[in-house]
Amino acid sequence: MSKKKTVWFEVKEGESIEECLGRLAAEGYIVAGRKEEPLFEEVNGEYIPVRQLIQFKGVLSEQ
């Protein structure tokens, strides 16, 4: 089975950054980038930040 050359890995709720990076490495990828964006929720007509979405760009390792 052929793997994609580039995959975005999202840090899941309740998962540490280290655990996400471990998953990325276990699947044969190396970190090539990172992006973060806030996740908001509407409460009484106001948007409040709930948590930060963190994603790592994984590039298929040559090994």
HTML snippet that shows the backbone in 3Dmol.js (N, CA, C, O; Angstrom):
<script src="https://3Dmol.org/build/3Dmol-min.js"></script>
<div id="view" style="width:600px;height:400px;position:relative"></div>
<script>
const pdb = `
ATOM      1  N   MET A   1       0.836  -1.174   0.000  1.00  0.00           N
ATOM      2  CA  MET A   1       0.000   0.000   0.000  1.00  0.00           C
ATOM      3  C   MET A   1       0.886   1.245   0.000  1.00  0.00           C
ATOM      4  O   MET A   1       1.823   1.348   0.793  1.00  0.00           O
ATOM      5  N   SER A   2       0.590   2.170  -0.879  1.00  0.00           N
ATOM      6  CA  SER A   2       1.359   3.400  -0.998  1.00  0.00           C
ATOM      7  C   SER A   2       0.821   4.461  -0.037  1.00  0.00           C
ATOM      8  O   SER A   2      -0.384   4.698   0.037  1.00  0.00           O
ATOM      9  N   LYS A   3       1.732   5.088   0.689  1.00  0.00           N
ATOM     10  CA  LYS A   3       1.342   6.154   1.618  1.00  0.00           C
ATOM     11  C   LYS A   3       1.417   7.496   0.914  1.00  0.00           C
ATOM     12  O   LYS A   3       2.174   7.672  -0.040  1.00  0.00           O
ATOM     13  N   LYS A   4       0.616   8.445   1.401  1.00  0.00           N
ATOM     14  CA  LYS A   4       0.700   9.811   0.891  1.00  0.00           C
ATOM     15  C   LYS A   4       2.038  10.401   1.312  1.00  0.00           C
ATOM     16  O   LYS A   4       2.557  10.082   2.381  1.00  0.00           O
ATOM     17  N   LYS A   5       2.596  11.267   0.462  1.00  0.00           N
ATOM     18  CA  LYS A   5       3.881  11.889   0.786  1.00  0.00           C
ATOM     19  C   LYS A   5       3.747  12.917   1.901  1.00  0.00           C
ATOM     20  O   LYS A   5       4.672  13.094   2.693  1.00  0.00           O
ATOM     21  N   THR A   6       2.594  13.602   1.972  1.00  0.00           N
ATOM     22  CA  THR A   6       2.365  14.627   2.988  1.00  0.00           C
ATOM     23  C   THR A   6       1.021  14.392   3.665  1.00  0.00           C
ATOM     24  O   THR A   6       0.007  14.203   2.994  1.00  0.00           O
ATOM     25  N   VAL A   7       1.016  14.404   5.003  1.00  0.00           N
ATOM     26  CA  VAL A   7      -0.211  14.194   5.776  1.00  0.00           C
ATOM     27  C   VAL A   7      -0.205  15.178   6.946  1.00  0.00           C
ATOM     28  O   VAL A   7       0.834  15.408   7.565  1.00  0.00           O
ATOM     29  N   TRP A   8      -1.374  15.759   7.246  1.00  0.00           N
ATOM     30  CA  TRP A   8      -1.512  16.626   8.424  1.00  0.00           C
ATOM     31  C   TRP A   8      -2.005  15.782   9.597  1.00  0.00           C
ATOM     32  O   TRP A   8      -3.012  15.083   9.482  1.00  0.00           O
ATOM     33  N   PHE A   9      -1.296  15.848  10.723  1.00  0.00           N
ATOM     34  CA  PHE A   9      -1.666  15.141  11.949  1.00  0.00           C
ATOM     35  C   PHE A   9      -2.182  16.162  12.946  1.00  0.00           C
ATOM     36  O   PHE A   9      -1.476  17.112  13.286  1.00  0.00           O
ATOM     37  N   GLU A  10      -3.412  15.977  13.420  1.00  0.00           N
ATOM     38  CA  GLU A  10      -3.992  16.890  14.399  1.00  0.00           C
ATOM     39  C   GLU A  10      -3.813  16.332  15.804  1.00  0.00           C
ATOM     40  O   GLU A  10      -4.018  15.142  16.045  1.00  0.00           O
ATOM     41  N   VAL A  11      -3.425  17.216  16.734  1.00  0.00           N
ATOM     42  CA  VAL A  11      -3.331  16.823  18.139  1.00  0.00           C
ATOM     43  C   VAL A  11      -4.765  16.660  18.624  1.00  0.00           C
ATOM     44  O   VAL A  11      -5.535  17.620  18.645  1.00  0.00           O
ATOM     45  N   LYS A  12      -5.118  15.440  19.013  1.00  0.00           N
ATOM     46  CA  LYS A  12      -6.486  15.142  19.434  1.00  0.00           C
ATOM     47  C   LYS A  12      -6.750  15.690  20.833  1.00  0.00           C
ATOM     48  O   LYS A  12      -5.825  15.929  21.609  1.00  0.00           O
ATOM     49  N   GLU A  13      -8.029  15.884  21.136  1.00  0.00           N
ATOM     50  CA  GLU A  13      -8.401  16.371  22.462  1.00  0.00           C
ATOM     51  C   GLU A  13      -7.950  15.350  23.507  1.00  0.00           C
ATOM     52  O   GLU A  13      -8.234  14.159  23.380  1.00  0.00           O
ATOM     53  N   GLY A  14      -7.251  15.817  24.533  1.00  0.00           N
ATOM     54  CA  GLY A  14      -6.758  14.926  25.574  1.00  0.00           C
ATOM     55  C   GLY A  14      -5.424  14.279  25.237  1.00  0.00           C
ATOM     56  O   GLY A  14      -4.887  13.516  26.041  1.00  0.00           O
ATOM     57  N   GLU A  15      -4.882  14.571  24.065  1.00  0.00           N
ATOM     58  CA  GLU A  15      -3.598  14.003  23.632  1.00  0.00           C
ATOM     59  C   GLU A  15      -2.523  15.082  23.767  1.00  0.00           C
ATOM     60  O   GLU A  15      -2.781  16.252  23.483  1.00  0.00           O
ATOM     61  N   SER A  16      -1.335  14.699  24.194  1.00  0.00           N
ATOM     62  CA  SER A  16      -0.244  15.671  24.296  1.00  0.00           C
ATOM     63  C   SER A  16       0.423  15.830  22.928  1.00  0.00           C
ATOM     64  O   SER A  16       0.257  15.000  22.034  1.00  0.00           O
ATOM     65  N   ILE A  17       1.174  16.910  22.796  1.00  0.00           N
ATOM     66  CA  ILE A  17       1.915  17.146  21.553  1.00  0.00           C
ATOM     67  C   ILE A  17       2.909  16.012  21.327  1.00  0.00           C
ATOM     68  O   ILE A  17       3.087  15.557  20.197  1.00  0.00           O
ATOM     69  N   GLU A  18       3.552  15.557  22.391  1.00  0.00           N
ATOM     70  CA  GLU A  18       4.530  14.469  22.280  1.00  0.00           C
ATOM     71  C   GLU A  18       3.874  13.184  21.764  1.00  0.00           C
ATOM     72  O   GLU A  18       4.460  12.463  20.957  1.00  0.00           O
ATOM     73  N   GLU A  19       2.652  12.904  22.238  1.00  0.00           N
ATOM     74  CA  GLU A  19       1.944  11.703  21.773  1.00  0.00           C
ATOM     75  C   GLU A  19       1.600  11.805  20.294  1.00  0.00           C
ATOM     76  O   GLU A  19       1.691  10.820  19.561  1.00  0.00           O
ATOM     77  N   CYS A  20       1.205  13.001  19.855  1.00  0.00           N
ATOM     78  CA  CYS A  20       0.902  13.208  18.442  1.00  0.00           C
ATOM     79  C   CYS A  20       2.162  13.024  17.589  1.00  0.00           C
ATOM     80  O   CYS A  20       2.120  12.391  16.534  1.00  0.00           O
ATOM     81  N   LEU A  21       3.270  13.578  18.055  1.00  0.00           N
ATOM     82  CA  LEU A  21       4.528  13.425  17.321  1.00  0.00           C
ATOM     83  C   LEU A  21       4.971  11.965  17.292  1.00  0.00           C
ATOM     84  O   LEU A  21       5.581  11.524  16.318  1.00  0.00           O
ATOM     85  N   GLY A  22       4.672  11.217  18.340  1.00  0.00           N
ATOM     86  CA  GLY A  22       4.969   9.786  18.368  1.00  0.00           C
ATOM     87  C   GLY A  22       4.162   9.030  17.327  1.00  0.00           C
ATOM     88  O   GLY A  22       4.684   8.136  16.661  1.00  0.00           O
ATOM     89  N   ARG A  23       2.876   9.390  17.183  1.00  0.00           N
ATOM     90  CA  ARG A  23       2.021   8.775  16.156  1.00  0.00           C
ATOM     91  C   ARG A  23       2.568   9.072  14.765  1.00  0.00           C
ATOM     92  O   ARG A  23       2.634   8.195  13.903  1.00  0.00           O
ATOM     93  N   LEU A  24       2.957  10.327  14.568  1.00  0.00           N
ATOM     94  CA  LEU A  24       3.494  10.769  13.280  1.00  0.00           C
ATOM     95  C   LEU A  24       4.732   9.944  12.921  1.00  0.00           C
ATOM     96  O   LEU A  24       4.842   9.445  11.801  1.00  0.00           O
ATOM     97  N   ALA A  25       5.657   9.803  13.863  1.00  0.00           N
ATOM     98  CA  ALA A  25       6.894   9.047  13.633  1.00  0.00           C
ATOM     99  C   ALA A  25       6.610   7.560  13.435  1.00  0.00           C
ATOM    100  O   ALA A  25       7.246   6.913  12.602  1.00  0.00           O
ATOM    101  N   ALA A  26       5.661   7.016  14.195  1.00  0.00           N
ATOM    102  CA  ALA A  26       5.331   5.587  14.098  1.00  0.00           C
ATOM    103  C   ALA A  26       4.778   5.237  12.722  1.00  0.00           C
ATOM    104  O   ALA A  26       4.918   4.104  12.262  1.00  0.00           O
ATOM    105  N   GLU A  27       4.151   6.208  12.066  1.00  0.00           N
ATOM    106  CA  GLU A  27       3.600   5.964  10.734  1.00  0.00           C
ATOM    107  C   GLU A  27       4.613   6.247   9.625  1.00  0.00           C
ATOM    108  O   GLU A  27       4.283   6.151   8.443  1.00  0.00           O
ATOM    109  N   GLY A  28       5.864   6.602  10.010  1.00  0.00           N
ATOM    110  CA  GLY A  28       6.926   6.779   9.029  1.00  0.00           C
ATOM    111  C   GLY A  28       7.073   8.186   8.479  1.00  0.00           C
ATOM    112  O   GLY A  28       7.617   8.373   7.390  1.00  0.00           O
ATOM    113  N   TYR A  29       6.591   9.182   9.224  1.00  0.00           N
ATOM    114  CA  TYR A  29       6.683  10.568   8.763  1.00  0.00           C
ATOM    115  C   TYR A  29       7.607  11.370   9.660  1.00  0.00           C
ATOM    116  O   TYR A  29       7.834  11.018  10.817  1.00  0.00           O
ATOM    117  N   ILE A  30       8.142  12.463   9.106  1.00  0.00           N
ATOM    118  CA  ILE A  30       8.931  13.406   9.881  1.00  0.00           C
ATOM    119  C   ILE A  30       8.221  14.765   9.818  1.00  0.00           C
ATOM    120  O   ILE A  30       7.523  15.063   8.848  1.00  0.00           O
ATOM    121  N   VAL A  31       8.404  15.582  10.856  1.00  0.00           N
ATOM    122  CA  VAL A  31       7.724  16.880  10.936  1.00  0.00           C
ATOM    123  C   VAL A  31       8.327  17.856   9.932  1.00  0.00           C
ATOM    124  O   VAL A  31       9.545  18.016   9.853  1.00  0.00           O
ATOM    125  N   ALA A  32       7.440  18.512   9.159  1.00  0.00           N
ATOM    126  CA  ALA A  32       7.887  19.496   8.179  1.00  0.00           C
ATOM    127  C   ALA A  32       7.209  20.846   8.398  1.00  0.00           C
ATOM    128  O   ALA A  32       7.529  21.819   7.715  1.00  0.00           O
ATOM    129  N   GLY A  33       6.277  20.910   9.347  1.00  0.00           N
ATOM    130  CA  GLY A  33       5.595  22.174   9.607  1.00  0.00           C
ATOM    131  C   GLY A  33       4.594  22.021  10.727  1.00  0.00           C
ATOM    132  O   GLY A  33       4.279  20.920  11.177  1.00  0.00           O
ATOM    133  N   ARG A  34       4.103  23.179  11.164  1.00  0.00           N
ATOM    134  CA  ARG A  34       3.132  23.200  12.260  1.00  0.00           C
ATOM    135  C   ARG A  34       2.194  24.372  12.020  1.00  0.00           C
ATOM    136  O   ARG A  34       2.618  25.435  11.567  1.00  0.00           O
ATOM    137  N   LYS A  35       0.910  24.174  12.327  1.00  0.00           N
ATOM    138  CA  LYS A  35      -0.024  25.294  12.274  1.00  0.00           C
ATOM    139  C   LYS A  35      -0.983  25.186  13.439  1.00  0.00           C
ATOM    140  O   LYS A  35      -1.327  24.096  13.896  1.00  0.00           O
ATOM    141  N   GLU A  36      -1.404  26.344  13.905  1.00  0.00           N
ATOM    142  CA  GLU A  36      -2.344  26.408  15.029  1.00  0.00           C
ATOM    143  C   GLU A  36      -3.467  27.357  14.664  1.00  0.00           C
ATOM    144  O   GLU A  36      -3.253  28.350  13.969  1.00  0.00           O
ATOM    145  N   GLU A  37      -4.658  27.051  15.133  1.00  0.00           N
ATOM    146  CA  GLU A  37      -5.780  27.965  14.977  1.00  0.00           C
ATOM    147  C   GLU A  37      -6.728  27.774  16.150  1.00  0.00           C
ATOM    148  O   GLU A  37      -6.909  26.658  16.636  1.00  0.00           O
ATOM    149  N   PRO A  38      -7.333  28.871  16.605  1.00  0.00           N
ATOM    150  CA  PRO A  38      -8.252  28.758  17.734  1.00  0.00           C
ATOM    151  C   PRO A  38      -9.590  28.157  17.306  1.00  0.00           C
ATOM    152  O   PRO A  38     -10.049  28.375  16.184  1.00  0.00           O
ATOM    153  N   LEU A  39     -10.200  27.407  18.199  1.00  0.00           N
ATOM    154  CA  LEU A  39     -11.530  26.844  17.975  1.00  0.00           C
ATOM    155  C   LEU A  39     -12.482  27.596  18.888  1.00  0.00           C
ATOM    156  O   LEU A  39     -12.293  27.642  20.103  1.00  0.00           O
ATOM    157  N   PHE A  40     -13.520  28.193  18.277  1.00  0.00           N
ATOM    158  CA  PHE A  40     -14.470  29.001  19.037  1.00  0.00           C
ATOM    159  C   PHE A  40     -15.811  28.303  19.144  1.00  0.00           C
ATOM    160  O   PHE A  40     -16.150  27.445  18.329  1.00  0.00           O
ATOM    161  N   GLU A  41     -16.576  28.686  20.169  1.00  0.00           N
ATOM    162  CA  GLU A  41     -17.921  28.179  20.376  1.00  0.00           C
ATOM    163  C   GLU A  41     -18.825  29.380  20.683  1.00  0.00           C
ATOM    164  O   GLU A  41     -18.441  30.282  21.428  1.00  0.00           O
ATOM    165  N   GLU A  42     -20.020  29.380  20.103  1.00  0.00           N
ATOM    166  CA  GLU A  42     -20.937  30.491  20.350  1.00  0.00           C
ATOM    167  C   GLU A  42     -21.734  30.235  21.629  1.00  0.00           C
ATOM    168  O   GLU A  42     -22.392  29.204  21.767  1.00  0.00           O
ATOM    169  N   VAL A  43     -21.666  31.175  22.549  1.00  0.00           N
ATOM    170  CA  VAL A  43     -22.391  31.094  23.812  1.00  0.00           C
ATOM    171  C   VAL A  43     -23.106  32.430  24.021  1.00  0.00           C
ATOM    172  O   VAL A  43     -22.466  33.475  24.141  1.00  0.00           O
ATOM    173  N   ASN A  44     -24.434  32.384  24.063  1.00  0.00           N
ATOM    174  CA  ASN A  44     -25.251  33.587  24.245  1.00  0.00           C
ATOM    175  C   ASN A  44     -24.908  34.685  23.236  1.00  0.00           C
ATOM    176  O   ASN A  44     -24.836  35.863  23.587  1.00  0.00           O
ATOM    177  N   GLY A  45     -24.701  34.285  21.990  1.00  0.00           N
ATOM    178  CA  GLY A  45     -24.408  35.252  20.935  1.00  0.00           C
ATOM    179  C   GLY A  45     -22.974  35.738  20.891  1.00  0.00           C
ATOM    180  O   GLY A  45     -22.625  36.545  20.030  1.00  0.00           O
ATOM    181  N   GLU A  46     -22.137  35.265  21.797  1.00  0.00           N
ATOM    182  CA  GLU A  46     -20.726  35.652  21.808  1.00  0.00           C
ATOM    183  C   GLU A  46     -19.867  34.437  21.486  1.00  0.00           C
ATOM    184  O   GLU A  46     -20.184  33.313  21.874  1.00  0.00           O
ATOM    185  N   TYR A  47     -18.781  34.685  20.775  1.00  0.00           N
ATOM    186  CA  TYR A  47     -17.854  33.608  20.456  1.00  0.00           C
ATOM    187  C   TYR A  47     -16.735  33.597  21.481  1.00  0.00           C
ATOM    188  O   TYR A  47     -16.039  34.593  21.676  1.00  0.00           O
ATOM    189  N   ILE A  48     -16.575  32.448  22.134  1.00  0.00           N
ATOM    190  CA  ILE A  48     -15.510  32.316  23.126  1.00  0.00           C
ATOM    191  C   ILE A  48     -14.550  31.206  22.664  1.00  0.00           C
ATOM    192  O   ILE A  48     -14.988  30.200  22.107  1.00  0.00           O
ATOM    193  N   PRO A  49     -13.245  31.393  22.896  1.00  0.00           N
ATOM    194  CA  PRO A  49     -12.291  30.356  22.502  1.00  0.00           C
ATOM    195  C   PRO A  49     -12.451  29.118  23.382  1.00  0.00           C
ATOM    196  O   PRO A  49     -12.510  29.220  24.607  1.00  0.00           O
ATOM    197  N   VAL A  50     -12.519  27.953  22.748  1.00  0.00           N
ATOM    198  CA  VAL A  50     -12.691  26.695  23.465  1.00  0.00           C
ATOM    199  C   VAL A  50     -11.339  26.008  23.664  1.00  0.00           C
ATOM    200  O   VAL A  50     -10.988  25.603  24.772  1.00  0.00           O
ATOM    201  N   ARG A  51     -10.600  25.887  22.581  1.00  0.00           N
ATOM    202  CA  ARG A  51      -9.267  25.284  22.649  1.00  0.00           C
ATOM    203  C   ARG A  51      -8.486  25.638  21.402  1.00  0.00           C
ATOM    204  O   ARG A  51      -9.038  26.207  20.460  1.00  0.00           O
ATOM    205  N   GLN A  52      -7.224  25.312  21.389  1.00  0.00           N
ATOM    206  CA  GLN A  52      -6.347  25.578  20.265  1.00  0.00           C
ATOM    207  C   GLN A  52      -6.189  24.298  19.446  1.00  0.00           C
ATOM    208  O   GLN A  52      -5.824  23.255  19.989  1.00  0.00           O
ATOM    209  N   LEU A  53      -6.463  24.374  18.135  1.00  0.00           N
ATOM    210  CA  LEU A  53      -6.234  23.231  17.256  1.00  0.00           C
ATOM    211  C   LEU A  53      -4.787  23.300  16.780  1.00  0.00           C
ATOM    212  O   LEU A  53      -4.360  24.305  16.211  1.00  0.00           O
ATOM    213  N   ILE A  54      -4.042  22.234  17.013  1.00  0.00           N
ATOM    214  CA  ILE A  54      -2.640  22.179  16.605  1.00  0.00           C
ATOM    215  C   ILE A  54      -2.488  21.036  15.612  1.00  0.00           C
ATOM    216  O   ILE A  54      -2.932  19.917  15.866  1.00  0.00           O
ATOM    217  N   GLN A  55      -1.853  21.332  14.474  1.00  0.00           N
ATOM    218  CA  GLN A  55      -1.614  20.317  13.456  1.00  0.00           C
ATOM    219  C   GLN A  55      -0.146  20.327  13.059  1.00  0.00           C
ATOM    220  O   GLN A  55       0.492  21.378  12.998  1.00  0.00           O
ATOM    221  N   PHE A  56       0.374  19.141  12.790  1.00  0.00           N
ATOM    222  CA  PHE A  56       1.739  18.996  12.316  1.00  0.00           C
ATOM    223  C   PHE A  56       1.717  18.419  10.912  1.00  0.00           C
ATOM    224  O   PHE A  56       0.990  17.466  10.632  1.00  0.00           O
ATOM    225  N   LYS A  57       2.518  19.003  10.034  1.00  0.00           N
ATOM    226  CA  LYS A  57       2.646  18.506   8.662  1.00  0.00           C
ATOM    227  C   LYS A  57       3.712  17.422   8.670  1.00  0.00           C
ATOM    228  O   LYS A  57       4.866  17.668   9.024  1.00  0.00           O
ATOM    229  N   GLY A  58       3.312  16.228   8.279  1.00  0.00           N
ATOM    230  CA  GLY A  58       4.233  15.106   8.220  1.00  0.00           C
ATOM    231  C   GLY A  58       4.604  14.784   6.793  1.00  0.00           C
ATOM    232  O   GLY A  58       3.735  14.642   5.933  1.00  0.00           O
ATOM    233  N   VAL A  59       5.913  14.668   6.535  1.00  0.00           N
ATOM    234  CA  VAL A  59       6.413  14.296   5.209  1.00  0.00           C
ATOM    235  C   VAL A  59       6.995  12.897   5.328  1.00  0.00           C
ATOM    236  O   VAL A  59       7.732  12.594   6.267  1.00  0.00           O
ATOM    237  N   LEU A  60       6.658  12.054   4.370  1.00  0.00           N
ATOM    238  CA  LEU A  60       7.115  10.664   4.376  1.00  0.00           C
ATOM    239  C   LEU A  60       8.626  10.602   4.432  1.00  0.00           C
ATOM    240  O   LEU A  60       9.317  11.226   3.626  1.00  0.00           O
ATOM    241  N   SER A  61       9.134   9.845   5.391  1.00  0.00           N
ATOM    242  CA  SER A  61      10.571   9.691   5.576  1.00  0.00           C
ATOM    243  C   SER A  61      11.136   8.849   4.439  1.00  0.00           C
ATOM    244  O   SER A  61      10.473   7.935   3.948  1.00  0.00           O
ATOM    245  N   GLU A  62      12.365   9.159   4.023  1.00  0.00           N
ATOM    246  CA  GLU A  62      13.008   8.430   2.923  1.00  0.00           C
ATOM    247  C   GLU A  62      13.512   7.050   3.354  1.00  0.00           C
ATOM    248  O   GLU A  62      13.821   6.209   2.510  1.00  0.00           O
ATOM    249  N   GLN A  63      13.594   6.820   4.668  1.00  0.00           N
ATOM    250  CA  GLN A  63      14.174   5.566   5.154  1.00  0.00           C
ATOM    251  C   GLN A  63      13.259   4.395   4.983  1.00  0.00           C
ATOM    252  O   GLN A  63      13.616   3.275   5.348  1.00  0.00           O
TER     253      GLN A  63
END
`;
const viewer = $3Dmol.createViewer("view");
viewer.addModel(pdb, "pdb");
viewer.setStyle({}, {cartoon: {color: "spectrum"}});
viewer.zoomTo();
viewer.render();
</script>
